């Protein structure tokens, strides 16, 4: 048995930066990805933290992601922002467009940003939380490579397609809900496969459409949609919002976020932002009535409470990763 490697969040950021730069990512594109990886580790969402970094590195090296891409942003109409990741990382394009989206929402009351030619954007909640920090009620729709079959089918067609919402709160961190259209995000299955661990029953199906607890077999098959037909229908909605609006690849057209084959995935994201003051006064106080009513019932908690607790714990204790992963990342960083 090898000892795990302990890292502070600053060391997580430094390691991520060194890996990305060594593999050919420009400094401008690396920083938004670094911030996202650090945030994922801080919130104990390890599947989108350092565990994802070897894939990012491989995809820059093989050209599946253009590490030196120059994303663009335009505002064709007052309430519409269009960002193009031009085959590069999603994060720089989203960061470039968020300031425009905030301005548009404040001016128009509500605004939307569509992102095209994009890639895995990491934890979706991370992006909407930043909009809520500006006092905006925010939603995000994100599509990905095929992983969920249409209801009644067995072949993957939609991505695990997460949807997220962030609501500003009076005197506290935003409430953030971030969930996929599948029972569990595919990245969690990938982490289990990397560790050689089984997955719980009901997470996924193998290539023949049978339920499986073998993570490696699950990656060859499809993910189980949340709530059955409802999850599959939610995936259709998200595909239309994220890829339909932007002209990006639908899930069945996109190459995998995991393997090196197939060229850039060119998936999409869509963000909606509401300046609540344009609709009614006192939104945050009114929302607190709802949150208080939830917490008034024994055994309840607000979505994101565990994330905030993890954030405090990680800030004090740092994170640990396997020695195998650490050695692999250092290998990329010193290539």
DRENTITI-584041 format. One record per residue (C-alpha): chain; residue in one letter; x negated, y negated, z negated. Coordinates in pm, whole numbers, always signed. Example, Ala and Ser with C-alpha at 12.3 -4.5 7.8 and 13.67 -1.06 7.14 Angstrom:
2
> A  a  -1230  +450  -780
> A  s  -1367  +106  -714
END
This chain:
335
> A  x  +0  +0  +0
> A  x  -128  -345  +88
> A  x  -69  -648  -128
> A  x  +174  -912  +8
> A  x  +29  -1251  +95
> A  x  +157  -1553  -99
> A  x  +193  -1884  +86
> A  x  +308  -2230  -14
> A  x  +547  -2407  +222
> A  x  +258  -2630  +330
> A  x  +60  -2319  +419
> A  x  +360  -2181  +609
> A  x  +364  -2501  +814
> A  x  -10  -2496  +873
> A  x  -8  -2131  +985
> A  x  +289  -2188  +1216
> A  x  +123  -2493  +1369
> A  x  -207  -2312  +1428
> A  x  -33  -2017  +1594
> A  x  +174  -2234  +1828
> A  x  -115  -2459  +1929
> A  x  -353  -2166  +1985
> A  x  -101  -2002  +2217
> A  x  -57  -2311  +2433
> A  x  +222  -2513  +2276
> A  x  +172  -2890  +2294
> A  x  +145  -3075  +1961
> A  x  +467  -3266  +2041
> A  x  +661  -2944  +2096
> A  x  +501  -2758  +1809
> A  x  +608  -2994  +1530
> A  x  +988  -2948  +1562
> A  x  +938  -2571  +1565
> A  x  +708  -2592  +1262
> A  x  +971  -2790  +1071
> A  x  +1237  -2531  +1159
> A  x  +1022  -2234  +1051
> A  x  +933  -2404  +721
> A  x  +1299  -2484  +657
> A  x  +1398  -2122  +727
> A  x  +1137  -1992  +482
> A  x  +1239  -2253  +224
> A  x  +1599  -2128  +246
> A  x  +1489  -1760  +237
> A  x  +1621  -1702  +590
> A  x  +1310  -1502  +672
> A  x  +1441  -1360  +1000
> A  x  +1401  -1709  +1151
> A  x  +1081  -1795  +968
> A  x  +736  -1643  +1000
> A  x  +882  -1307  +1105
> A  x  +1000  -1474  +1426
> A  x  +666  -1642  +1495
> A  x  +492  -1351  +1676
> A  x  +778  -1352  +1929
> A  x  +744  -1726  +1978
> A  x  +372  -1682  +2036
> A  x  +417  -1399  +2285
> A  x  +680  -1591  +2477
> A  x  +456  -1895  +2515
> A  x  +167  -1673  +2623
> A  x  +368  -1484  +2884
> A  x  +548  -1795  +3013
> A  x  +893  -1703  +2889
> A  x  +879  -2033  +2700
> A  x  +700  -2334  +2846
> A  x  +507  -2461  +2546
> A  x  +419  -2784  +2727
> A  x  +770  -2860  +2858
> A  x  +884  -3222  +2855
> A  x  +1252  -3222  +2751
> A  x  +1480  -3497  +2873
> A  x  +1787  -3667  +2729
> A  x  +2053  -3874  +2902
> A  x  +2381  -4031  +2798
> A  x  +2607  -4017  +3106
> A  x  +2908  -4147  +2912
> A  x  +2942  -4331  +2580
> A  x  +3032  -4018  +2384
> A  x  +2833  -3765  +2584
> A  x  +2466  -3676  +2534
> A  x  +2293  -3427  +2765
> A  x  +1959  -3270  +2671
> A  x  +1752  -3048  +2897
> A  x  +1491  -2823  +2734
> A  x  +1353  -2744  +3086
> A  x  +1260  -2390  +2985
> A  x  +1076  -2491  +2669
> A  x  +1157  -2452  +2301
> A  x  +1506  -2561  +2197
> A  x  +1384  -2759  +1897
> A  x  +1211  -3050  +2079
> A  x  +1512  -3099  +2307
> A  x  +1754  -3092  +2015
> A  x  +1538  -3331  +1812
> A  x  +1512  -3569  +2107
> A  x  +1889  -3571  +2149
> A  x  +2000  -3587  +1786
> A  x  +1919  -3955  +1741
> A  x  +2121  -4032  +2056
> A  x  +2405  -3815  +1926
> A  x  +2410  -3995  +1591
> A  x  +2424  -4334  +1767
> A  x  +2697  -4217  +2004
> A  x  +2910  -4077  +1723
> A  x  +2878  -4395  +1520
> A  x  +2974  -4605  +1821
> A  x  +3257  -4386  +1955
> A  x  +3383  -4212  +1642
> A  x  +3311  -3872  +1792
> A  x  +3041  -3756  +2033
> A  x  +2902  -3434  +2177
> A  x  +2558  -3319  +2285
> A  x  +2512  -3039  +2535
> A  x  +2171  -2868  +2559
> A  x  +2074  -2664  +2866
> A  x  +1779  -2453  +2989
> A  x  +1711  -2377  +2625
> A  x  +1584  -2100  +2398
> A  x  +1640  -1962  +2048
> A  x  +1700  -2267  +1827
> A  x  +1637  -2090  +1496
> A  x  +1877  -2145  +1207
> A  x  +2174  -2336  +1347
> A  x  +2269  -2468  +1006
> A  x  +1935  -2650  +991
> A  x  +2038  -2871  +1283
> A  x  +2392  -2955  +1170
> A  x  +2271  -3027  +816
> A  x  +2055  -3307  +955
> A  x  +2362  -3459  +1121
> A  x  +2553  -3439  +793
> A  x  +2262  -3619  +626
> A  x  +2364  -3914  +847
> A  x  +2716  -3895  +704
> A  x  +2860  -3713  +1005
> A  x  +3087  -3409  +1007
> A  x  +2906  -3178  +1248
> A  x  +2968  -2855  +1438
> A  x  +2737  -2648  +1655
> A  x  +2795  -2369  +1905
> A  x  +2498  -2160  +2022
> A  x  +2488  -1876  +2272
> A  x  +2222  -1612  +2320
> A  x  +2135  -1303  +2524
> A  x  +2395  -1026  +2553
> A  x  +2446  -838  +2228
> A  x  +2825  -806  +2176
> A  x  +3057  -614  +2409
> A  x  +3396  -759  +2505
> A  x  +3677  -605  +2303
> A  x  +3734  -252  +2431
> A  x  +3400  -242  +2614
> A  x  +3063  -87  +2531
> A  x  +2817  -301  +2728
> A  x  +2676  -618  +2572
> A  x  +2810  -933  +2737
> A  x  +2807  -1212  +2478
> A  x  +2532  -1316  +2244
> A  x  +2567  -1286  +1867
> A  x  +2660  -1652  +1920
> A  x  +2653  -1841  +1590
> A  x  +2878  -2130  +1498
> A  x  +2789  -2376  +1222
> A  x  +2953  -2667  +1044
> A  x  +2806  -2919  +803
> A  x  +3006  -3159  +594
> A  x  +2861  -3456  +404
> A  x  +2930  -3452  +32
> A  x  +2964  -3726  -224
> A  x  +2635  -3741  -412
> A  x  +2501  -3401  -306
> A  x  +2351  -3193  -29
> A  x  +2585  -3124  +265
> A  x  +2803  -2817  +265
> A  x  +2676  -2590  +543
> A  x  +2850  -2288  +695
> A  x  +2646  -2089  +947
> A  x  +2770  -1757  +1078
> A  x  +2738  -1544  +1388
> A  x  +3013  -1386  +1595
> A  x  +2868  -1048  +1499
> A  x  +2878  -885  +1157
> A  x  +2511  -977  +1118
> A  x  +2264  -1176  +1325
> A  x  +2058  -960  +1562
> A  x  +1743  -1110  +1414
> A  x  +1821  -929  +1087
> A  x  +1832  -599  +1276
> A  x  +1497  -687  +1437
> A  x  +1345  -742  +1091
> A  x  +1473  -401  +977
> A  x  +1328  -241  +1290
> A  x  +990  -406  +1226
> A  x  +988  -264  +875
> A  x  +1115  +79  +982
> A  x  +1416  +39  +755
> A  x  +1774  +155  +828
> A  x  +2058  -94  +866
> A  x  +2389  -73  +680
> A  x  +2678  +115  +838
> A  x  +2901  -111  +1046
> A  x  +2636  -356  +1165
> A  x  +2582  -217  +1514
> A  x  +2639  +49  +1780
> A  x  +2386  +253  +1976
> A  x  +2363  +259  +2357
> A  x  +2650  +512  +2371
> A  x  +2883  +296  +2164
> A  x  +2851  +501  +1845
> A  x  +2794  +338  +1507
> A  x  +2434  +370  +1393
> A  x  +2214  +292  +1095
> A  x  +1894  +323  +1303
> A  x  +1772  -33  +1361
> A  x  +1565  +64  +1668
> A  x  +1866  +236  +1827
> A  x  +2085  -62  +1741
> A  x  +1853  -290  +1938
> A  x  +1921  -72  +2243
> A  x  +2297  -96  +2191
> A  x  +2534  -371  +2080
> A  x  +2617  -561  +1764
> A  x  +2952  -519  +1591
> A  x  +3168  -833  +1627
> A  x  +3290  -998  +1307
> A  x  +3650  -894  +1249
> A  x  +3661  -683  +1565
> A  x  +3867  -853  +1835
> A  x  +3852  -1189  +1652
> A  x  +3473  -1190  +1661
> A  x  +3469  -1104  +2031
> A  x  +3714  -1385  +2103
> A  x  +3505  -1627  +1898
> A  x  +3205  -1531  +2113
> A  x  +3400  -1624  +2428
> A  x  +3476  -1966  +2280
> A  x  +3111  -2022  +2188
> A  x  +2988  -1906  +2530
> A  x  +3216  -2165  +2693
> A  x  +3107  -2444  +2458
> A  x  +2733  -2369  +2458
> A  x  +2672  -2235  +2810
> A  x  +2984  -2326  +3005
> A  x  +2962  -2699  +2936
> A  x  +2586  -2719  +2987
> A  x  +2557  -2494  +3290
> A  x  +2317  -2274  +3091
> A  x  +2303  -1897  +3125
> A  x  +2588  -1702  +2971
> A  x  +2477  -1420  +2742
> A  x  +2496  -1155  +3014
> A  x  +2277  -1371  +3241
> A  x  +2006  -1451  +2985
> A  x  +1686  -1258  +2924
> A  x  +1621  -1121  +2577
> A  x  +1496  -1337  +2289
> A  x  +1295  -1033  +2184
> A  x  +1102  -879  +2476
> A  x  +865  -1048  +2718
> A  x  +1050  -949  +3033
> A  x  +1290  -1154  +3241
> A  x  +1161  -1509  +3240
> A  x  +1305  -1803  +3042
> A  x  +1645  -1722  +2881
> A  x  +1784  -2069  +2966
> A  x  +2066  -2046  +2712
> A  x  +2252  -2343  +2567
> A  x  +2369  -2524  +2256
> A  x  +2652  -2770  +2193
> A  x  +2681  -3012  +1901
> A  x  +2985  -3216  +1798
> A  x  +2952  -3505  +1554
> A  x  +3235  -3700  +1391
> A  x  +3198  -4035  +1217
> A  x  +3472  -3968  +964
> A  x  +3527  -4337  +891
> A  x  +3673  -4374  +1241
> A  x  +3962  -4148  +1143
> A  x  +4028  -4209  +773
> A  x  +3866  -4367  +472
> A  x  +3728  -4166  +184
> A  x  +3653  -3841  +367
> A  x  +3387  -3721  +125
> A  x  +3602  -3783  -183
> A  x  +3896  -3609  -16
> A  x  +3675  -3313  +82
> A  x  +3564  -3279  -279
> A  x  +3927  -3206  -370
> A  x  +3907  -2900  -146
> A  x  +3570  -2789  -279
> A  x  +3688  -2830  -639
> A  x  +3999  -2622  -568
> A  x  +3779  -2345  -429
> A  x  +3550  -2347  -731
> A  x  +3845  -2357  -969
> A  x  +3905  -1990  -898
> A  x  +3683  -1745  -1091
> A  x  +3425  -1561  -883
> A  x  +3406  -1819  -605
> A  x  +3120  -2027  -474
> A  x  +3077  -2274  -192
> A  x  +2909  -2163  +130
> A  x  +2542  -2254  +120
> A  x  +2507  -2246  -260
> A  x  +2264  -1954  -237
> A  x  +2067  -2141  +28
> A  x  +2026  -2440  -202
> A  x  +1923  -2216  -491
> A  x  +1668  -2045  -266
> A  x  +1536  -2384  -160
> A  x  +1465  -2481  -521
> A  x  +1308  -2145  -599
> A  x  +1086  -2145  -291
> A  x  +968  -2500  -353
> A  x  +838  -2385  -688
> A  x  +716  -2034  -606
> A  x  +635  -2035  -234
> A  x  +696  -1732  -13
> A  x  +534  -1393  +38
> A  x  +487  -1205  +365
> A  x  +336  -868  +440
> A  x  -37  -844  +494
> A  x  +32  -688  +835
> A  x  +235  -991  +946
> A  x  -21  -1231  +803
> A  x  -306  -1062  +987
> A  x  -107  -1063  +1310
> A  x  -34  -1435  +1280
> A  x  -395  -1518  +1197
> A  x  -492  -1320  +1505
> A  x  -275  -1546  +1721
> A  x  -403  -1856  +1541
> A  x  -768  -1773  +1606
> A  x  -739  -1643  +1962
END
